[in-house]
Amino acid sequence: EAGVAQSPRYKIIEKRQSVAFWCNPISGHATLYWYQQILGQGPKLLIQFQNNGVVDDSQLPKDRFSAERLKGVDSTLKIQPAKLEDSAVYLCASSLTVRTEAFFGQGTRLTVV
Amino acid sequence: TQLLEQSPQFLSIQEGENLTVYCNSSSVFSSLQWYRQEPGEGPVLLVTVVTGGEVKKLKRLTFQFGDARKDSSLHITAAQPGDTGLYLCAGGVLGSNTGKLIFGQGTTLQVKP
């Protein structure tokens, strides 16, 4: 069974530029999560989707971050404009339901210079 | 705000030694999960404990949930180099209907051959 796919694996951008990350969850998984993991910290939930609806975006900096899951499958996370403090690994995860095990992708390492 | 603090943050030991990692909070959690994350990879779930006082064993790993469901420990017996990685605990937010997790900052374990 294929796991959670994320791209790109690495991205380096200058501050104030925009960037987008893509996630393809495990087939059939209704719940999709985007986490931000800053070096030396644990993952922090940015946004959670149930199918194509948002169920939790309380920690998403909405002035610069946006995410969508239009057809309830793939998802994109965008940052515009990026700040230095956005340097982190962005992890996508998916699960069958909110109560079952979440499987994580390898993440996208973003460096903002 | 619910927080989980892990200790120690870093641990470097020789192969064959035993170790314990702690995960503490002043808040009650509905469940407690332990993950292991290797460099360049996403976290992988090791175990979920849900009942206060619960103990689960996974080969050389023993996980315990505190009686009050505010803390947990991970004990590794006879550590091996393959145990090297970042160990994360994550607490299920009490009362959440979205399965929300709060992650600790992680414990980096290095096991030297």
Interface residues (C-beta under 8 A of the other chain):
Chain A: V4 T31 G40 Q41 G42 P43 K44 L45 Q48 Q50 V55 D56 L91 A93 S95 T97 V98 R99 E101 A102 F103 F104 G105 Q106 G107
Chain B: L4 G40 E41 G42 P43 V44 L45 T48 L88 A90 N97 T98 G99 K100 L101 F103 G104 Q105 G106
